[in-house]
Amino acid sequence: MHSVQIGALVVFRQEPARVIRVGERWEIELASGEVQRVRPKDVVVLHPGPLQDFKELQKPASGDLQGAWQILTGMTTTLAELSELAFGAYTPQTAWEVWKNVMEGKFFKGTPEAIQVLSEKEVKEKEEQERARQKAEEEWQAFLFRINQKLYVEQDVRYLKEIEQFACGLMKRSRALQDLKRAETPENAHQLLLEVGYWKETYNPYPRRFQVPLQVPVYPLPGLPEEPRKDLTHLLSFAIDDAGSEVPDDAISFDEGRIWVHIADPAALILPDTQADREARARGESLHLPEGTVHMLSEDAISKFGLGKQEISPALSIGICLSPSGEIQNVEIVPSRVRVSRLTYQNAEVLMDAPLFSEIEKWLGFHREARLRHGAVELDLPEVRVKVDEHQKVEIQPVLSLRSRRMVEEAMLLAGTAIAQWCIERNVPVPFTIQEAPEQRVSGDTLADMYAMRRWMKRSQYRSAPAEHAGLGLKFYVQGTSPLRRYLDLVVHQQIRSFLRGEKLLSEQDILERIGEVEVLLPSLRQAEILSEKHWTLVYLLQNPHWSGMAQVVDLRPSGVVVLIPELAWETTLPSSHGLVKNQPVKVECVDVNLPRLEAHFRLLP
């Protein structure tokens, strides 16, 4: 290679060039006049030259390459021999003409020193491949044309499915968006699928985008084991929840100064590292979507352990005695049998002044006051339930701030505190829920004050050791009242049950590992839930054009006025409007919805 002559014809990046200097690196001149310094191995020598002018290569060469192919079919030759046979001469012009055919690969392939002459069968296969390629390209271009016209036909579905996969985060690139000169983002893919009608506005891509399980688990469960259970069926016990709730996992009752919180008892059957336990751990929590709930546990488990699903329900009951100062004085945790009546919060609200609920509310009030003295933060921000019926119609209902709801919430906080205290006293390792104190506190109880306070709140976390939960005003706290819906609540129950049976407990390291596995899953679950709710809220606005309602100013920023719309539990920023002040009520109207970007734009009404 180093004996190559000045003026030799070479190929560099599939383009012709001529050598103008040799050495450790060669200097070559391209047809454009550009000069490059290259290593000898970076070029292919076609002819020793000299090539005087690149125009020589542009002249048509008179010869018969196809005839040469027919003579040499199935043989191996050289560039020089093939040039002589096809064109009667080996010159820079004929060498380049032959090499273009080699690069094309229709009749020949290989190197200048060893060109393989393809067989007739191979040539036919190449021709068929080329025809197929051309047909595919024509179909692709026809697809792009139709898409630009916001149309599609049945044969386009294969391409649209690829765009759908990209929109759902299952592919990293989209050829269609590239060729259509659209930025490759899931939002643009979503918009495209809406434009052509492949997706309806009601299609929710977020569960698929975050790859959360969408099928309810199915596995067999045996019958309940024979074991001692405390008979609490004489107590009036109530599972109070939102209308339509499918998973009643807690109930409350009162007996001679003791508050009882009864919790569903799946840990009676779902032991650590069983199939059902591993399935629940892989899910982390139930997935709550406006379209419905994808349960963490099987339907069989919910049927067996949901409180009030049967006349007599198995439960893990926590009996708690409180002092008037709100301190927990005594905790009893026992497997039990309970007779549970199910109520909605609205049903329970009319019973709040009845003796039973009035007494429970009084004692729970002592616990709440103690929490407030310890710095608990109470935020009463707008909250709604977004539901979708079988016809894809969206309904948005406000979550009312009811006494009954506050009573149940306080009872669950009391139960979590009691469980934590019980486990600490007995050295039972469990996942504790902690929250650091906010960096700043905002005084006041207006909507704007609570909105500002929320921004200073730290994220709650799971830990294997007890620590303060500042937001709740508790020295320690364990989430343990939803073992049908949260895996780490189930772990708490498994530990308590193991301790009560005198069996080996999971170690603190085991608890840490379970926390780690669940914490990996929770961000995707939360995002799927939050973005799904936003999606369906926007669908609701599309189903109710020109929606209008009241909002309240909660912040004033250089970018505009931040308002909360209680009916939608929606935060939005309006262009700056002079004269507005915090907590001022205003009327707004929805003027535009961008579904792929999860945006709604509003304007002030007079």
C-alpha positions in Angstrom: 0.0 0.0 0.0 2.9 2.4 0.8 4.2 2.0 -2.9 1.0 3.7 -4.2 1.7 6.4 -6.7 0.8 10.1 -6.6 -2.5 10.5 -8.6 -3.8 7.0 -7.7 -7.6 6.6 -7.6 -8.9 5.7 -4.1 -12.2 5.5 -2.4 -12.8 7.4 0.8 -16.2 7.1 2.5 -17.7 5.7 -0.7 -16.5 8.7 -2.7 -13.7 8.9 -5.3 -10.4 10.7 -4.3 -6.9 10.9 -5.6 -3.6 10.6 -3.7 -1.6 13.8 -3.7 1.0 12.9 -1.0 2.1 9.6 0.7 3.8 9.0 4.0 2.7 7.7 7.4 -0.6 9.4 6.5 -1.7 10.1 3.0 -3.1 13.3 1.7 -6.0 12.9 -0.7 -8.0 15.3 -2.7 -11.8 14.8 -3.0 -13.9 15.6 -6.0 -15.0 18.8 -4.2 -11.4 20.0 -4.0 -11.2 19.4 -0.2 -8.0 17.8 1.0 -7.9 15.2 3.8 -5.1 13.5 5.7 -6.0 9.9 6.2 -4.5 6.6 7.3 -3.8 4.2 4.4 -6.3 1.7 5.9 -9.1 4.3 5.7 -9.1 4.2 1.9 -9.5 1.6 -0.8 -7.1 1.8 -3.8 -8.9 1.2 -7.1 -6.3 2.2 -9.7 -2.6 3.3 -9.6 -3.5 6.3 -11.8 -2.6 8.8 -12.6 -6.1 10.4 -12.3 -5.6 13.8 -13.8 -9.2 15.2 -13.5 -12.3 13.9 -11.7 -14.3 14.8 -14.8 -12.8 11.6 -16.3 -14.9 9.6 -13.9 -18.1 11.3 -15.0 -17.8 10.3 -18.6 -19.9 7.2 -19.5 -17.8 4.1 -20.1 -18.6 1.9 -23.1 -18.9 -1.7 -22.0 -21.0 -4.6 -20.9 -20.9 -5.3 -17.1 -24.0 -7.5 -17.2 -22.4 -9.6 -20.0 -19.2 -9.9 -17.8 -21.4 -11.0 -14.9 -23.0 -13.8 -17.0 -19.6 -15.0 -18.1 -18.1 -15.0 -14.6 -21.3 -16.1 -12.6 -20.3 -17.8 -9.3 -16.6 -17.1 -9.7 -14.1 -14.7 -8.0 -12.2 -12.1 -9.9 -10.3 -8.8 -9.4 -11.2 -5.3 -10.2 -8.6 -5.1 -12.9 -9.7 -8.3 -14.6 -13.4 -7.4 -14.4 -12.6 -3.9 -15.9 -10.7 -5.5 -18.8 -13.5 -8.0 -19.5 -16.4 -5.5 -19.2 -14.8 -2.5 -20.8 -11.7 -3.8 -22.6 -9.4 -1.6 -20.5 -8.4 -1.1 -16.9 -8.4 2.7 -16.4 -9.4 5.1 -13.5 -12.7 5.6 -15.4 -13.5 1.9 -15.8 -12.2 1.0 -12.4 -14.6 3.6 -10.8 -17.5 2.3 -13.0 -16.9 -1.3 -11.9 -16.5 -0.3 -8.2 -19.8 1.6 -8.2 -21.5 -1.6 -9.2 -19.6 -3.5 -6.5 -20.8 -0.9 -3.9 -24.3 -1.3 -5.3 -24.1 -5.0 -4.7 -26.5 -6.1 -7.3 -24.1 -8.4 -9.3 -20.8 -8.1 -7.4 -19.5 -7.8 -3.9 -16.1 -7.9 -2.2 -12.7 -6.1 -2.4 -10.7 -4.9 -5.4 -8.4 -7.9 -5.0 -11.3 -10.4 -4.6 -14.6 -9.5 -6.2 -17.2 -12.2 -5.9 -19.5 -12.6 -8.9 -23.0 -13.3 -7.6 -25.0 -16.3 -8.9 -28.2 -16.0 -10.8 -30.1 -17.1 -7.7 -28.4 -14.5 -5.6 -29.1 -11.7 -8.1 -32.8 -12.7 -8.3 -32.9 -12.6 -4.5 -31.3 -9.1 -4.5 -33.8 -7.9 -7.1 -36.7 -9.2 -5.0 -35.3 -7.5 -2.0 -34.9 -4.3 -3.9 -38.5 -4.5 -5.2 -39.7 -5.2 -1.7 -37.7 -2.2 -0.4 -39.1 0.1 -3.1 -42.6 -1.1 -2.3 -42.1 -0.6 1.4 -40.8 2.9 0.8 -43.8 3.7 -1.5 -46.2 2.5 1.2 -44.3 4.5 3.8 -44.5 7.7 1.7 -48.2 7.1 1.1 -48.7 6.7 4.8 -46.9 9.9 5.6 -49.0 11.7 2.9 -52.3 10.4 4.5 -51.1 11.3 8.0 -50.4 14.9 6.9 -54.0 14.9 5.6 -55.1 13.7 9.1 -56.3 10.4 7.6 -55.4 6.7 7.9 -56.5 3.5 6.4 -56.4 -0.1 7.7 -52.9 -0.8 6.2 -51.5 2.1 8.2 -52.3 0.5 11.6 -48.9 -1.3 11.6 -47.2 2.1 11.5 -49.6 3.7 13.9 -48.9 1.0 16.4 -45.2 2.0 16.4 -46.2 5.6 17.1 -48.5 4.4 19.9 -45.6 2.5 21.4 -43.5 5.6 21.3 -46.3 7.7 22.8 -46.6 5.1 25.7 -42.8 5.2 26.3 -42.2 1.7 25.0 -39.9 2.8 22.2 -37.2 5.4 22.3 -37.4 6.7 18.7 -40.1 7.4 16.2 -39.3 7.2 12.5 -42.7 8.7 11.7 -42.2 11.8 13.8 -38.7 12.2 12.3 -40.0 12.0 8.7 -42.9 14.3 9.5 -40.4 16.8 10.9 -42.0 16.8 14.4 -40.1 16.7 17.6 -39.8 13.2 19.0 -41.7 13.6 22.2 -44.5 11.4 23.7 -46.7 14.5 23.7 -46.3 15.0 19.9 -47.0 11.3 19.3 -50.1 11.6 21.4 -51.2 14.6 19.4 -50.6 12.9 16.1 -52.7 9.8 17.2 -55.5 12.2 18.2 -55.4 14.1 15.0 -55.8 11.1 12.8 -58.4 9.5 15.0 -56.4 6.5 16.0 -56.7 7.4 19.6 -59.9 8.9 21.0 -59.7 11.7 23.6 -60.7 9.2 26.2 -57.6 7.1 25.7 -55.5 7.2 28.8 -51.8 6.4 27.9 -50.3 7.0 31.4 -50.6 3.5 33.0 -48.8 2.1 29.9 -46.3 4.9 29.8 -45.3 4.1 33.4 -45.5 0.3 32.9 -47.7 -0.3 35.9 -49.6 -3.6 36.2 -53.1 -3.4 34.8 -54.3 -6.9 35.5 -55.6 -8.0 38.9 -53.5 -10.8 40.4 -54.9 -14.4 40.4 -53.6 -17.0 42.8 -55.3 -19.6 45.0 -55.6 -19.0 48.8 -56.5 -21.8 51.3 -59.1 -21.5 53.9 -58.5 -19.6 57.1 -56.3 -21.5 59.6 -57.7 -22.7 62.9 -56.4 -20.3 65.5 -57.7 -18.4 68.6 -59.5 -15.2 67.7 -61.0 -12.7 70.2 -64.8 -12.6 69.7 -65.7 -8.9 69.2 -68.9 -9.6 67.3 -70.9 -8.0 70.1 -69.4 -4.5 69.3 -71.1 -2.2 66.9 -68.3 -1.9 64.3 -68.5 0.3 61.2 -66.4 0.4 58.0 -66.8 4.0 56.7 -65.6 4.8 53.3 -66.4 6.7 50.1 -69.4 5.4 48.1 -68.3 2.7 45.6 -65.3 1.7 47.6 -64.5 -2.0 46.9 -61.9 -2.6 49.6 -63.2 -2.0 53.2 -60.0 -2.6 55.1 -60.7 -0.8 58.4 -63.5 -0.4 60.8 -64.0 1.4 64.2 -65.9 0.6 67.4 -65.9 1.6 71.1 -66.1 -0.4 74.2 -66.0 0.8 77.8 -63.4 3.6 77.2 -61.4 1.7 74.6 -61.3 2.7 70.9 -61.1 -0.3 68.7 -59.7 -0.1 65.1 -60.3 -3.3 63.3 -58.1 -4.0 60.2 -58.5 -6.6 57.5 -56.3 -9.6 58.3 -54.7 -10.9 55.0 -51.5 -11.8 57.0 -53.5 -14.7 58.4 -52.9 -16.4 55.1 -50.3 -14.3 53.2 -47.1 -15.2 54.9 -43.6 -13.7 54.0 -42.2 -15.0 50.7 -45.3 -17.0 49.6 -46.5 -16.6 46.1 -49.2 -14.0 47.2 -46.6 -12.1 49.2 -44.1 -11.9 46.3 -46.9 -10.8 43.9 -48.0 -8.0 46.3 -44.3 -7.0 46.7 -43.9 -6.7 43.0 -46.9 -4.4 42.8 -46.1 -2.3 45.9 -49.7 -0.9 46.2 -53.1 -1.0 44.5 -53.3 1.3 41.5 -56.2 3.7 41.8 -57.3 5.2 38.5 -60.5 7.1 37.6 -61.3 4.1 35.3 -61.1 1.7 38.3 -58.8 0.1 40.7 -56.2 -2.6 40.0 -55.9 -4.3 43.3 -52.6 -5.4 44.9 -54.2 -8.6 46.2 -56.4 -11.1 44.4 -60.2 -10.8 44.3 -60.2 -13.9 46.5 -58.1 -12.2 49.2 -60.4 -9.1 49.1 -63.5 -11.3 49.3 -62.1 -13.2 52.3 -60.7 -10.3 54.3 -62.6 -7.2 53.3 -64.4 -6.1 56.4 -68.2 -6.5 56.1 -67.8 -8.6 52.9 -69.1 -11.5 55.1 -71.4 -11.6 58.1 -68.5 -12.3 60.4 -65.1 -11.0 59.3 -61.6 -12.0 60.4 -59.6 -9.0 61.6 -56.5 -7.8 63.4 -58.0 -5.5 66.0 -56.1 -2.7 67.8 -57.7 -1.7 71.1 -56.4 1.7 72.4 -57.0 3.5 75.7 -56.3 7.3 75.7 -55.8 9.8 78.5 -57.7 13.1 78.3 -54.4 14.7 77.3 -54.3 12.4 74.2 -51.6 10.1 75.4 -51.8 6.4 74.5 -52.0 4.5 77.8 -52.6 0.9 76.7 -52.6 -1.0 73.5 -54.0 -4.4 72.8 -53.5 -6.1 69.4 -55.3 -9.4 68.8 -56.6 -11.5 65.9 -60.4 -11.2 66.2 -63.8 -11.9 64.7 -66.0 -8.8 64.1 -69.4 -8.0 62.7 -69.0 -5.0 60.5 -71.6 -2.7 59.0 -70.5 -0.6 56.0 -71.4 3.1 55.7 -70.6 5.9 53.4 -69.2 9.1 54.9 -72.5 10.8 54.0 -74.5 8.1 55.8 -72.2 8.3 58.8 -72.4 12.1 58.9 -76.1 12.0 60.0 -75.1 9.7 62.9 -72.2 11.8 64.3 -74.3 13.1 67.2 -75.5 9.7 68.1 -73.9 8.3 71.4 -71.5 5.9 69.8 -69.9 8.2 67.2 -70.1 11.2 69.6 -68.1 9.3 72.2 -65.5 8.1 69.6 -65.2 11.6 68.2 -64.6 13.0 71.7 -61.7 10.7 72.5 -60.2 11.1 69.1 -60.4 14.8 69.6 -58.0 14.4 72.5 -55.5 12.7 70.2 -55.9 15.3 67.6 -55.3 18.2 70.1 -52.1 16.4 71.3 -50.9 16.2 67.7 -51.6 19.9 67.1 -49.6 20.7 70.3 -46.7 18.8 68.8 -46.8 20.9 65.6 -49.1 18.9 63.3 -49.9 20.6 60.0 -53.5 20.5 58.9 -54.1 21.4 55.3 -57.7 21.6 53.9 -57.0 22.1 50.2 -59.6 21.2 47.5 -59.9 17.5 46.8 -62.1 15.7 44.3 -62.9 12.1 43.1 -62.6 11.7 39.4 -64.6 8.7 38.1 -65.2 7.4 34.6 -68.3 5.3 33.8 -68.6 2.5 31.2 -69.6 5.0 28.5 -66.4 7.0 29.2 -68.3 9.9 30.7 -66.4 11.6 33.4 -67.8 12.6 36.7 -66.0 14.9 39.2 -67.3 14.9 42.8 -65.8 17.1 45.6 -64.4 15.3 48.6 -66.4 17.0 51.3 -64.8 18.0 54.6 -67.1 15.9 56.9 -66.9 15.2 60.6 -67.3 11.5 59.7 -64.2 11.7 57.4 -62.2 13.5 60.0 -63.2 11.0 62.6 -62.0 8.0 60.5 -58.8 9.7 59.5 -58.0 10.5 63.1 -58.8 6.9 64.1 -56.4 5.6 61.5 -53.6 7.9 62.7 -54.2 6.8 66.3 -54.0 3.1 65.1 -50.7 3.9 63.3 -49.3 5.5 66.4 -50.4 2.6 68.6 -49.0 0.0 66.3 -45.6 1.9 66.3 -45.6 2.1 70.1 -46.5 -1.6 70.4 -43.7 -2.7 68.0 -41.1 -0.4 69.6 -41.9 -1.8 73.1 -41.5 -5.4 71.8 -38.5 -4.8 69.4 -40.6 -5.9 66.4 -38.9 -4.5 63.2 -41.4 -2.8 61.0 -41.3 -0.1 58.3 -41.9 3.3 60.0 -43.2 6.3 58.1 -41.3 9.5 58.9 -41.4 13.1 57.8 -38.9 15.8 58.5 -40.1 19.2 59.8 -40.9 21.8 57.2 -38.2 24.4 56.5 -40.7 27.1 57.2 -44.2 27.4 58.7 -46.9 29.6 57.4 -49.5 30.9 59.9 -53.1 31.3 59.0 -55.9 29.0 57.8 -56.9 30.7 54.5 -56.6 28.8 51.2 -53.6 30.9 50.2 -51.9 30.1 53.6 -52.4 26.4 53.2 -51.3 26.5 49.6 -48.1 28.3 50.7 -47.6 25.8 53.6 -47.8 22.8 51.3 -44.9 24.1 49.4 -42.7 23.9 52.5 -43.7 20.3 53.4 -41.1 17.6 53.1 -41.8 14.2 51.5 -42.7 11.4 53.9 -40.4 8.4 53.8 -40.2 4.8 54.9 -37.4 3.9 57.4 -36.6 0.8 59.4 -36.1 2.9 62.6 -38.7 5.1 64.3 -38.4 8.8 63.9 -40.7 11.9 64.0 -43.5 12.4 61.6 -43.5 16.2 61.7 -46.5 16.7 59.5 -48.7 14.6 61.6 -47.3 15.8 64.9 -46.3 12.3 66.0 -43.1 11.0 67.7 -43.4 7.8 65.6 -45.9 6.4 63.2 -46.5 3.2 61.2 -48.8 2.9 58.2 -50.6 -0.3 59.0 -54.3 0.2 58.3 -54.4 -0.8 54.6 -52.9 -4.2 54.2 -55.2 -5.0 51.3 -53.9 -2.0 49.4 -50.3 -1.3 50.5 -47.6 -3.9 50.7 -45.6 -2.4 53.5 -48.8 -2.3 55.6 -49.1 -6.0 54.9 -45.5 -6.4 56.1 -46.4 -4.7 59.4 -49.2 -7.2 59.8 -47.0 -10.1 59.0 -44.5 -9.0 61.7 -47.3 -8.5 64.3 -48.8 -11.9 63.5 -45.4 -13.7 63.6 -44.7 -12.1 67.0 -48.1 -13.1 68.4 -47.6 -16.7 67.2 -44.1 -16.8 68.6 -42.5 -17.3 65.2 -39.3 -15.9 63.7 -39.6 -12.3 62.6 -38.2 -10.6 59.5 -35.0 -8.9 60.4 -34.3 -5.2 60.1 -32.3 -5.9 57.0 -35.3 -7.8 55.6 -37.5 -4.8 56.3 -35.0 -2.5 54.6 -34.9 -4.7 51.5 -38.7 -4.6 51.3 -38.7 -0.9 51.7 -36.2 -0.6 48.9 -38.2 -2.8 46.6 -41.4 -0.8 47.2 -39.7 2.6 46.9 -38.5 1.7 43.4 -42.2 1.1 42.4 -43.9 4.0 44.1 -42.8 6.8 41.7 -44.3 5.1 38.7 -47.5 4.2 40.5 -47.9 7.8 41.8 -47.2 9.3 38.4 -49.6 7.0 36.6 -52.3 7.9 39.2 -51.7 11.7 39.2 -51.4 12.0 35.4 -54.4 9.8 34.8 -56.5 12.0 37.0 -55.3 15.1 35.2 -56.0 13.4 31.9 -59.6 12.6 32.8 -60.1 16.0 34.3 -59.2 17.5 30.9 -61.5 15.0 29.2 -64.3 16.3 31.6 -63.6 19.8 30.4 -63.7 18.7 26.7 -67.0 17.0 27.5 -68.3 20.2 29.1 -67.2 23.0 26.6 -66.9 26.5 28.0 -67.0 25.2 31.6 -67.0 28.0 34.1 -66.8 28.1 37.9 -65.4 29.8 40.9 -61.7 29.9 41.7 -59.6 31.5 44.5 -56.4 33.4 44.2 -53.7 31.7 46.2 -50.5 33.3 44.9 -49.2 36.3 43.0 -46.2 35.8 40.9 -44.3 37.7 38.1 -45.6 35.0 35.6 -49.2 35.6 36.6 -51.9 34.9 39.2 -52.1 31.4 40.6 -55.6 30.3 41.3 -57.2 27.0 42.7 -60.4 25.8 41.2 -62.1 23.8 44.0 -64.6 22.1 41.8 -61.8 20.5 39.8 -59.0 20.5 42.4 -57.1 22.2 39.6 -54.3 24.8 39.9 -53.7 27.2 37.0 -51.9 30.4 36.3 -53.8 33.3 34.8 -52.0 36.2 33.0 -51.3 39.0 35.4 -54.4 40.9 36.3 -54.0 44.1 38.2 -56.0 44.6 41.4 -56.3 40.9 42.4 -55.3 39.9 45.9 -54.7 36.6 47.7 -57.9 34.7 48.7 -60.0 36.8 46.4 -62.7 34.7 44.7 -62.9 35.0 40.9 -64.9 33.4 38.2 -63.0 31.6 35.4 -63.9 29.9 32.1 -62.0 27.2 30.3 -61.0 28.4 26.9 -58.6 25.7 25.7 -57.5 22.2 26.5 -54.3 20.6 25.3 -54.8 16.9 26.2 -51.3 15.6 25.2 -49.6 18.3 27.3 -52.1 18.0 30.2 -52.8 21.7 30.0 -56.0 23.7 30.4 -56.2 27.4 29.9 -58.7 29.6 31.6 -59.7 33.3 31.4 -61.3 35.5 34.0 -64.9 36.3 33.7 -66.5 39.6 34.8 
